[in-house]
Amino acid sequence: MDNSFIALGLMSGTSLDGIDASIIKSDGENNLDIIDNKYLNYPEEFRKRLSKFILNINNRADIEENISTYKSLERDLTLYHSRISQSIINDNNWNRKLYNYRIIWRYYGSNCSNRNGF
């Protein structure tokens, strides 16, 4: 029996330049096949807003004081994640093949949570 799985991963680094997406096939231990990689560059306007927000946030109270900006950035970031995800899925004809998946949100620091599926 084939114990491999297919995963779609997204990452945005500290440079705030964009999002990397990869589709891989792996058994989680020994075998790894990279199916595709894709990159989406953030628009300059979004990058500036995100950078300015990050530089001005030092604690949770700062986020709460700027909640409308936070929500706007969160919405835009979610749409960029959706755009690159849909693009790499379409490019690889994976629309009907992605039926069992796990999404893991990893926050560095004190918060960490897992969510399965949609």
C-alpha positions, 0 to 999 in steps of 0.5 A, a space after each residue: 500500500 502506498 503511504 504517500 500523501 500530497 501536500 500544498 505548502 505556502 510560506 512567506 518569509 521575513 523579507 515580505 516580498 511574496 508567497 512561495 507555494 509548493 506541491 509535494 508528494 511524500 511518505 513523510 520519512 524517506 521519499 519526497 517528490 517536488 511536483 511544482 513550485 510557484 511564487 507570487 510577488 506582493 504588490 508594492 503597496 501591500 508590502 509597504 502597508 504590511 511593513 509599516 504595520 509590523 514596525 509599529 506593533 509591539 504587543 497585543 494592545 497595539 494590534 487592538 488599537 489598530 484592528 481595522 488595519 490588521 483586519 484589512 491586511 489579514 483579508 488581503 493576505 488571505 486573498 493572496 494565499 488563495 490566489 497562489 493556491 488556486 493558481 498552482 492547483 490549476 496549473 497541475 490539474 489538481 482540482 479533483 485530486 485534493 480531497 483529503 488534506 490537513 492545513 497547519 497554521 504555525 505561529 512562532 512564539 506563544 501561540 500554535 494551533 492546528 486545523 484540519 480541512 476546511 
